[in-house]
Amino acid sequence: MEDINRCDSWALSFFVSAEQARELFERIRKNSKNIHKKMGDSLARGEIAKSDGLCGEVDAEGHFSLHEYETARLDEKFVTFESLI
């Protein structure tokens, strides 16, 4: 495994839009019915600030990774708004 992929394995996953997150989830779920047990089953909404951590580049599917700082309080900034299953 390349170092960049190994590092991203420790990151949190985010999407630019809920629509992009839904599309990828449904595409994966077609081949893996229990993917929600590994990835989660809901969407949350919030804003990330530079003080929260280091973000990777946004890919073609609207996905990016966040390596949050120890001081980040993402639990106070995000709220669940939709179930995917």
Secondary structure, 3 states (H helix, E strand, C coil): CCHHHHHHCCCEEEECCHHHHHHHHHHHHHHCCCCHHHHCCEEEEECCCHHHEEECCCCCCCEEEEEECCCCCHHHCEEEEEECC
